[in-house]
Amino acid sequence: MFGSHSFKKEEVEELKGAEVAVIGLGTNARAHLSEAAKSYAQECNLELLLLPSREAVSRLNQLIEQGKRAAAIFHITC
């Protein structure tokens, strides 16, 4: 179920309770979010930040320092 170049709805569901989700799209930002995952996030009022993984790590840390309820998923290849 997990571990492809496309983040699935089920993976985004794991971020339940966050107000912001940082999505690391891989070193070269080749991964993407499925349409079902995007729809789910929108239905839950979950703000999505899609970034290359290196930038996503920094952004996640910033959000946590700001006191945001932030969660993340990282694609660590490509």
C-alpha positions as CSV (number, residue, x, y, z in Angstrom):
1,M,0.0,0.0,0.0
2,F,2.8,2.5,0.9
3,G,6.0,3.2,-1.0
4,S,5.4,4.5,-4.5
5,H,6.0,7.8,-6.3
6,S,2.4,8.8,-5.6
7,F,1.1,9.6,-2.1
8,K,-2.2,7.9,-1.6
9,K,-5.2,9.0,0.4
10,E,-4.5,6.4,3.1
11,E,-1.1,7.9,3.7
12,V,-2.5,11.4,4.1
13,E,-5.1,10.0,6.5
14,E,-2.3,9.1,8.8
15,L,-1.7,12.9,9.3
16,K,-5.1,13.2,11.0
17,G,-5.2,16.0,13.6
18,A,-2.6,18.2,11.9
19,E,-3.5,21.6,10.6
20,V,-0.6,21.7,8.1
21,A,0.9,18.7,6.2
22,V,4.3,19.1,4.7
23,I,4.8,16.7,1.8
24,G,8.4,16.0,0.8
25,L,8.3,15.1,-2.9
26,G,11.8,13.5,-3.0
27,T,15.2,14.9,-3.9
28,N,14.2,15.9,-7.3
29,A,10.5,16.5,-6.4
30,R,9.3,13.7,-8.7
31,A,6.7,12.3,-6.4
32,H,3.1,13.6,-6.4
33,L,-0.2,13.5,-4.5
34,S,-3.0,11.4,-5.9
35,E,-6.3,13.2,-6.6
36,A,-8.0,11.2,-3.8
37,A,-5.3,12.4,-1.4
38,K,-5.8,16.0,-2.5
39,S,-9.6,15.7,-2.1
40,Y,-9.3,14.2,1.3
41,A,-7.0,17.0,2.5
42,Q,-9.4,19.6,1.2
43,E,-12.4,17.9,2.9
44,C,-10.5,17.9,6.2
45,N,-9.2,21.5,5.8
46,L,-5.7,20.2,5.9
47,E,-3.3,22.7,4.4
48,L,-0.8,21.0,2.2
49,L,2.8,22.2,1.5
50,L,4.4,20.2,-1.3
51,L,8.1,20.7,-1.5
52,P,11.3,18.9,-2.5
53,S,12.2,16.8,0.5
54,R,15.2,18.8,1.7
55,E,13.1,22.0,1.8
56,A,10.2,20.1,3.4
57,V,12.3,19.2,6.4
58,S,13.3,22.8,7.0
59,R,9.7,24.0,6.6
60,L,8.4,21.3,8.9
61,N,10.8,22.5,11.6
62,Q,9.8,26.1,11.1
63,L,6.1,25.2,11.5
64,I,6.8,23.3,14.7
65,E,8.8,26.2,16.1
66,Q,5.8,28.4,15.4
67,G,3.6,26.1,17.4
68,K,1.6,24.8,14.5
69,R,0.1,21.3,14.5
70,A,2.3,20.0,11.7
71,A,2.9,16.6,10.3
72,A,4.8,15.3,7.3
73,I,5.4,12.6,4.8
74,F,8.7,12.4,3.0
75,H,9.5,10.6,-0.3
76,I,13.2,10.0,0.2
77,T,14.2,8.9,-3.3
78,C,14.2,10.6,-6.7
